[in-house]
Amino acid sequence: MLAPTVESLGCTIWGVEHLSQGKHSKLRLYIDKDGGVDVGNCAEVSRHVSDILDVEEFSNSAYTLEVSSPGLDRILFKQEQYESAIGQQVDVRLNFPFEGKKKFIGVLAGVEDQNAVVQVEEEEFLLPLENIQKARLVPVFD
């Protein structure tokens, strides 16, 4: 519903988070574009998206719209994003434990059959994408 408007403003939707916080919730929209996103892009997208959400009656309760760049430590939402991040350091949190652990920090070695292949030291783990609560890139500064 929001993608055509965001794209008309020169950006793409990287991902969306809807966080419930009691009576108040937060809708976080991550936008991206070639060359990066600046505050002006976020403000412009926020104005347009806010109007759409008001017309479409997105929520019956109070919410805050937050428009942001995905940042260097961007969250991975889609399989294509995992595939483009192969070779990078990731911090993966799972919904349910896998081999007794819910947190894996390592190198994203690949994506196979709906699984993220994460190499932690000398071990490789196949983590089902559907079990990943949140996967985030870990920026490495030389």
Buried (B, 14 or more C-beta within 10 A) or exposed (E): EBEEBBEEBBBBBBBEBEEEEEEEBEBBBBBBBEEEBEEEBBEBBBEBBBEBBEEEEBEEEEBEBBBBBBBEEBBBBEEEBBEEBBEEBBBBEBEEEBEEEEEBEBBBBBBEEEBBBBBBEEEEBBBBBEBBEEBBBEEEEE
